[in-house]
Amino acid sequence: MKAMIFSAGLGTRFKPWTDHHPKALALVNGKSLLQRNIEYLQSYGISEVVVNVHHFADQIEEAVSAADGWGSRVVVSNERNEVLETGGGLLKAEALLKGDEPFVTCNVDILTDLNISNLLDFHRTHRPLISFGITNRPSSRQFLFDDSMQLCGWKNNSTGEVRMSSEQDDLKAYSYSCVVVFEPQIFDLMREAGFSGKFSLTDVYLRLASEHRILGFDHSGDRFIDVGKPEAVEKAQALFR
């Protein structure tokens, strides 16, 4: 099985570190976020990893080379010319990921102990197009699900904006964990839906959920932290040794 770690972001919330380094190489207890996510995937037998690069791309490539991929086969998807966000980055990496079986993606600035084996079992049992981890933690933006955990919409709790894929009542709000299982036909479906260039996976989920099964996998209670700001590093170091 293959995986992709989204690592190309500018890390504007992580300044001043990202004035001179990519956020992917920020350290938590002596290990970079990138190393930690590669080792996280390894712990579930996933050792073929795509890493997209843009901001200080050379530093990431040098770190991967110096560490020999931390024991994994790491292939770089080059976004030096333009950062493409998560959806565009995934589509650009199609040739590196597409095959006959599902693949996993995660974000370099997220640390969690979500059990990927359980997520994959859930995905194989229910056979959706996409399965992704969710929890009931507070968040400024949340996805909305029906009783079968089918994605129906999204809301921004800060602005009140709501986007719906399916108009239903009594929907449950959960926060996105950024660990996702995709079926390989996702690439063809993104193109058929008109996606190209720079776009977010949130847009893909909401566009496709009206016609395809996109399911949330509740792993509430697992450790989770968004290391998006420098002040989160201390909390991450307490959670992940």
C-alpha distance (Angstrom), angle and dihedral (degrees) to the residues before:
residue distance angle dihedral
M1 . . .
K2 3.80 . .
A3 3.79 131.1 .
M4 3.79 139.1 -168.3
I5 3.79 126.4 -145.8
F6 3.81 113.5 -157.4
S7 3.81 103.2 -135.1
A8 3.80 105.7 147.1
G9 3.80 101.0 93.0
L10 3.80 123.5 122.4
G11 3.81 92.5 -124.9
T12 3.80 93.4 -141.2
R13 3.83 91.3 164.7
F14 3.80 89.4 55.2
K15 3.81 98.5 62.1
P16 3.01 136.5 167.4
W17 3.84 89.5 34.6
T18 3.79 91.9 53.2
D19 3.80 92.2 53.7
H20 3.81 85.9 78.9
H21 3.83 107.0 12.3
P22 3.81 140.3 36.6
K23 3.79 114.4 -101.5
A24 3.81 88.1 -124.7
L25 3.80 89.0 73.4
A26 3.81 96.7 50.2
L27 3.80 109.1 124.4
V28 3.79 129.1 -119.9
N29 3.80 110.9 -175.4
G30 3.79 91.5 -22.2
K31 3.80 97.4 -48.2
S32 3.79 125.4 97.1
L33 3.78 120.6 -120.2
L34 3.80 87.8 -114.7
Q35 3.80 93.4 53.2
R36 3.79 91.0 47.3
N37 3.80 92.8 53.0
I38 3.80 93.0 45.5
E39 3.81 89.5 51.7
Y40 3.82 90.1 45.2
L41 3.80 90.0 57.1
Q42 3.81 90.7 44.0
S43 3.79 90.5 57.0
Y44 3.82 87.1 65.6
G45 3.80 94.8 46.0
I46 3.80 96.0 -97.8
S47 3.79 108.7 133.6
E48 3.83 103.5 150.0
V49 3.79 104.4 86.4
V50 3.80 134.7 175.2
V51 3.81 116.4 -155.0
N52 3.80 119.8 -169.6
V53 3.81 117.4 -147.4
H54 3.80 137.0 -164.0
H55 3.82 115.8 128.4
F56 3.83 108.2 66.6
A57 3.79 87.4 -15.0
D58 3.81 93.1 171.9
Q59 3.80 91.5 60.0
I60 3.79 91.7 54.8
E61 3.80 93.0 47.2
E62 3.80 90.8 48.5
A63 3.81 92.3 49.4
V64 3.80 92.3 49.4
S65 3.80 91.4 48.1
A66 3.81 94.4 46.4
A67 3.81 91.4 51.3
D68 3.81 93.8 41.3
G69 3.80 87.9 -123.2
W70 3.81 91.1 -56.9
G71 3.78 86.3 -84.9
S72 3.80 97.4 -45.1
R73 3.80 132.0 100.7
V74 3.80 100.7 -109.4
V75 3.81 120.8 -169.0
V76 3.80 121.6 -171.7
S77 3.79 124.0 -133.3
N78 3.80 104.9 -155.2
E79 3.81 116.8 -135.7
R80 3.79 96.0 158.3
N81 3.82 92.7 128.7
E82 3.81 95.5 53.0
V83 3.78 135.2 -4.7
L84 3.81 105.3 -122.2
E85 3.82 102.7 -165.3
T86 3.80 119.9 -126.9
G87 3.80 99.1 -58.4
G88 3.78 96.3 43.4
G89 3.79 90.8 43.0
L90 3.78 91.0 53.0
L91 3.80 93.3 49.0
K92 3.81 91.7 48.5
A93 3.82 89.6 53.4
E94 3.82 93.0 53.3
A95 3.80 95.7 114.2
L96 3.82 90.3 51.8
L97 3.82 95.5 48.8
K98 3.78 110.8 28.0
G99 3.79 117.7 105.7
D100 3.78 140.9 119.0
E101 3.81 98.1 -65.8
P102 3.79 138.7 53.9
F103 3.79 120.9 -84.6
V104 3.80 134.5 -154.7
T105 3.79 131.8 -127.8
C106 3.79 131.4 -168.8
N107 3.81 138.3 170.6
V108 3.78 119.9 -107.8
D109 3.81 93.7 -135.9
I110 3.82 94.8 54.1
L111 3.80 121.3 87.8
T112 3.79 118.2 -169.8
D113 3.78 141.3 145.4
L114 3.79 94.0 -139.4
N115 3.81 104.9 152.9
I116 3.80 104.8 -115.1
S117 3.81 91.8 -166.6
N118 3.81 89.5 59.6
L119 3.80 90.7 47.0
L120 3.80 90.4 51.5
D121 3.82 91.5 47.8
F122 3.80 88.8 52.1
H123 3.81 90.3 49.1
R124 3.81 93.8 48.9
T125 3.80 92.1 47.2
H126 3.81 97.3 49.7
R127 3.82 97.5 30.7
P128 3.83 99.8 -147.7
L129 3.78 126.4 162.9
I130 3.82 89.9 -114.9
S131 3.80 135.3 12.2
F132 3.78 121.9 -172.8
G133 3.77 137.2 179.0
I134 3.80 119.1 -104.7
T135 3.81 135.8 172.6
N136 3.78 136.2 -169.0
R137 3.82 94.1 -115.6
P138 3.83 120.4 128.8
S139 3.80 115.6 -92.4
S140 3.79 138.3 162.3
R141 3.80 90.6 -121.7
Q142 3.80 126.5 35.6
F143 3.79 140.7 175.6
L144 3.81 121.1 -124.6
F145 3.82 122.5 -133.7
D146 3.79 137.7 -175.9
D147 3.81 124.7 -133.6
S148 3.83 91.6 -80.5
M149 3.84 89.6 54.1
Q150 3.81 91.1 -112.0
L151 3.79 112.2 153.0
C152 3.81 110.8 -109.5
G153 3.79 105.3 162.5
W154 3.79 152.7 -30.9
K155 3.78 134.9 -116.3
N156 3.78 137.0 -165.2
N157 3.79 106.0 -141.7
S158 3.81 91.6 -164.7
T159 3.81 98.2 54.1
G160 3.80 102.2 22.0
E161 3.81 92.6 -122.0
V162 3.81 113.6 152.7
R163 3.82 127.3 -170.6
M164 3.80 119.3 -171.2
S165 3.80 133.7 -160.5
S166 3.80 92.9 178.7
E167 3.80 127.3 18.8
Q168 3.80 106.7 -128.7
D169 3.79 138.0 141.9
D170 3.81 129.7 -123.1
L171 3.78 95.8 29.2
K172 3.81 120.5 172.8
A173 3.80 121.5 -129.1
Y174 3.81 121.0 -138.8
S175 3.78 134.4 169.7
Y176 3.80 122.4 -115.8
S177 3.81 118.4 -111.3
C178 3.83 97.0 -166.2
V179 3.83 94.6 -129.1
V180 3.80 107.1 118.0
V181 3.82 140.4 175.1
F182 3.81 116.7 -151.7
E183 3.77 131.9 -170.9
P184 3.82 110.8 -130.7
Q185 3.81 94.1 -114.1
I186 3.81 88.1 72.2
F187 3.81 89.3 93.2
D188 3.80 95.1 57.0
L189 3.81 90.9 44.2
M190 3.81 92.5 51.7
R191 3.79 91.2 52.8
E192 3.82 92.7 44.6
A193 3.81 88.3 52.7
G194 3.80 89.6 54.9
F195 3.78 99.7 -106.8
S196 3.79 117.7 153.2
G197 3.79 139.9 141.3
K198 3.81 116.3 8.7
F199 3.82 118.2 4.0
S200 3.78 142.8 131.5
L201 3.79 128.5 -107.4
T202 3.79 87.4 -129.1
D203 3.81 87.7 67.6
V204 3.81 90.0 49.7
Y205 3.80 93.1 50.4
L206 3.79 93.9 49.1
R207 3.81 93.9 44.9
L208 3.81 95.0 48.8
A209 3.81 99.6 37.6
S210 3.81 92.8 79.8
E211 3.82 90.8 65.9
H212 3.81 105.4 20.7
R213 3.78 137.7 51.8
I214 3.78 110.0 -101.2
L215 3.78 110.0 171.2
G216 3.77 136.1 -167.9
F217 3.80 119.2 -135.6
D218 3.81 109.6 -151.3
H219 3.79 111.8 -142.8
S220 3.80 97.3 161.5
G221 3.79 111.7 165.5
D222 3.80 96.3 39.5
R223 3.78 119.5 115.9
F224 3.79 112.9 -91.2
I225 3.79 135.4 165.9
D226 3.79 134.9 168.1
V227 3.81 104.9 -141.3
G228 3.78 90.4 -162.0
K229 3.78 98.2 129.3
P230 3.82 131.6 41.9
E231 3.80 91.7 -115.4
A232 3.82 89.1 61.3
V233 3.81 91.5 64.7
E234 3.81 93.0 77.3
K235 3.81 90.8 51.9
A236 3.81 90.4 46.4
Q237 3.80 91.0 51.5
A238 3.80 89.9 54.8
L239 3.82 91.7 50.2
F240 3.81 101.3 39.0
R241 3.79 117.9 40.8
